């Protein structure tokens, strides 16, 4: 007689077309997160209403609400996920609870439905929001980050219901907005009271269990030179200018390279589950004002990473901010002009991180589920930021990342996920629910 794991696995294989259809439905909603966080994306509400309908057909008690951004900010100011200026009109969160028979452990399945803009249309083989099934893959914006994972967690529950597998523990299902610009949607979800004994966030991990993620700092380094005519001989350099902000910016970039080199060999900046050490990545440069004018100002936008053991007393990256600020100050000391006119750092975002112990009961159960799904039980780090810190630290729901797709496909044109990955992810989640909530 086949085991319950084998029965679930076979049912998932038989449901491959339904998994693909569910993902295709989700991709067709252009739930784009706007750079202006007060503006709703064109498909965020519609996507959540679709999921709400699917949950209610499975007998979930659902809750669809527009979070109160200003009130959340005031309540959690200075804490993870609290970002000023957020409003959520037309950008709802969705939560649902499927009650078990009682006496068992609960699980939360969580993900985000907002996606980044698709970028230039000519970079895509097809319309980003018209899903295409091609050569064993589903292509479209969000297939990897992270509607593929949302489709898998929904289908895992649906398949367990179809098989009439009785669970003692509750299943909590949440999908949030705002993840791509700071994570306040997850903060609102935890504040709403959604929690469980363990959680799975279906960010793309190539179907590897990732019990930790990086914290992320976004910062702006501002360098003030003195503008002047680029083609004429300058007069006294330190008094009236000009002072070339391009040259000063290059010096600052060289200094960032030095810090990155130091971090490569610093044990505090490395983790055995992470492929790379923490880095300061320069993501944007703005220098100069006019083709014939020497640059009077430079701005460097950085994306810096930190690990859970580096968190400050507020659960954020304050200590790493100070480390970077001190390094920028030291770079300025090496230049006569910057010594008198030092660069300054303005912080844009601090997104927290978390780590679940590798020997925790849920991680062990989930590893057994991945093995039963013919996947590797080996643990991995999630190199980007995800929202697992909010349910883990604030909601007391130890949460791991696990989802289908190559994470490097995230935010790229022609983003695509393999159907095989979707099937295997759905298997592992369904089996994990059955084992954990039994």
Buried (B, 14 or more C-beta within 10 A) or exposed (E): EEEBBEBBBEBBEEBBEBBBBBBBBBBBBBBBBBEEBEEBBBBBBEBBBBBBEBBEEBEBEBBBBBBBBEEBBEEBEEBBBBBEEBBBEEBBBBBBBBEBEEEBBBBBBBBBBBBBBBEEEEEBEEBBBEBBBEEEBBBBBBBBBBBBBBBBBBBBBBBBBBBEBEBBBBBBBBBBBBBBBBBBBBBBBBBBEBBBBBBBBBBBBBBBBBBBBBBBBBBBBBBBBBBBEBEEEBEEEEEEBBBBBBBBBEBBBEBBEEBBEEBEEEEBBBBEBBEBBBBBEBEEEBBBEEEEBBBBBBBBBBBBBBBBEBBBEEBBBBEBBEBBBEBBBEBBEEBEBBEEBBBBBEBEBBBBBBBBEBEBEBBEBBBBBBBBBEBEBEBBBBBBBBBBBBBBBBBEBBBBBBBBBBBEBBBBBBBBBBBEBBBBBBBBBBBBBBBBBB
